[in-house]
Amino acid sequence: QVQLVESGGGLVQAGGSLRLSCAAASFIFNYNAIDWYRQAPGKQRELVATITDRGNTYYPDSVKGRFTISRDDAKKMAYLQMNSLKPEDTAVYYCHAFWNADYWGQGTQVTVSF
């Protein structure tokens, strides 16, 4: 049973923007933080954004000022707005939450061309 579903990936030129969406099951979304991770070929999966149930956010320096995470509690959706994209942002992006266990989406590919 799929609990997290990402969408919105694609191919974009450097400097462009994409918005990723994550649809979550209620029991995962309610009162939990939602994260976005990414994994590039040959690299470890890394955290790119977190939003708590209270709306507090965290970004690593690599994306700070370019990416914005948000959530819509009524729709059980989380979003990742990515601006000023760089080729090094190319990766599979995953939505994640923890509620007694780790839940991951299937991932969505983001490719940024030069």
C-alpha positions in Angstrom: 0.0 0.0 0.0 1.5 3.3 -1.1 1.6 5.9 1.6 3.6 8.7 -0.1 3.4 9.6 -3.7 5.7 12.2 -5.4 5.0 14.1 -8.6 6.3 17.0 -10.5 9.8 16.0 -11.6 11.1 16.5 -15.1 13.8 18.0 -17.3 14.7 21.7 -16.9 17.5 24.0 -18.0 19.9 25.4 -15.4 18.4 28.5 -13.8 14.9 27.1 -14.2 12.3 26.1 -11.6 10.3 23.0 -10.7 7.7 22.3 -8.1 7.5 18.8 -6.6 4.4 17.5 -4.8 4.0 14.8 -2.2 0.6 13.3 -1.4 0.6 11.5 2.0 -1.7 9.2 3.8 -3.4 10.9 6.8 -1.8 8.8 9.5 1.6 9.7 8.2 1.0 13.4 7.5 -0.8 14.4 10.7 1.4 15.8 13.4 4.6 14.7 11.6 7.4 16.4 9.9 7.8 15.8 6.2 11.2 15.7 4.5 12.5 15.8 1.0 15.6 13.8 0.2 17.5 13.4 -3.1 19.9 10.8 -4.4 22.2 11.3 -7.4 23.8 8.4 -9.2 26.7 7.0 -7.2 26.0 9.3 -4.2 24.3 8.8 -0.8 20.8 10.0 -0.3 20.8 13.5 1.3 18.3 15.6 3.0 17.3 18.8 1.1 14.4 20.1 3.2 12.3 19.5 6.3 9.0 21.0 7.5 7.7 20.2 10.9 4.0 19.9 11.8 4.2 23.4 13.1 5.7 24.7 9.9 9.3 25.1 11.0 11.7 24.5 8.2 15.3 23.4 7.7 17.5 23.5 4.6 21.1 22.5 4.1 23.4 25.2 2.8 23.5 23.5 -0.7 19.8 24.5 -1.3 19.2 27.3 1.1 17.7 30.4 -0.6 16.8 28.3 -3.7 14.4 25.7 -2.4 11.2 26.2 -0.3 9.3 23.4 1.4 5.7 23.9 2.3 2.7 21.9 3.4 -1.1 22.0 3.1 -2.5 20.1 6.1 -6.0 20.1 4.7 -5.0 18.4 1.5 -2.3 16.2 3.2 0.2 17.5 0.6 3.8 18.7 0.9 5.6 20.7 -1.8 9.1 21.5 -2.7 9.6 24.7 -4.8 13.0 24.6 -6.5 14.3 27.7 -8.1 17.6 28.6 -9.7 18.2 25.0 -10.4 21.8 23.8 -11.1 23.0 20.7 -12.9 24.2 19.4 -9.5 20.6 19.3 -8.4 20.0 16.4 -10.8 18.8 13.5 -8.7 15.8 11.3 -7.8 13.8 13.2 -5.2 12.0 11.4 -2.4 9.4 12.4 0.0 9.9 10.9 3.5 8.1 10.8 6.9 8.6 8.9 10.1 5.7 7.5 12.1 6.8 4.4 14.0 8.7 3.5 10.8 10.3 5.2 7.9 8.0 5.9 5.0 9.3 6.7 1.5 7.7 7.6 -1.8 8.8 6.0 -5.0 10.8 9.0 -6.1 10.6 11.5 -8.9 13.4 12.2 -11.3 14.7 15.8 -11.6 17.2 16.5 -14.4 18.8 19.9 -14.8 20.7 20.4 -18.1 23.5 22.9 -18.7 
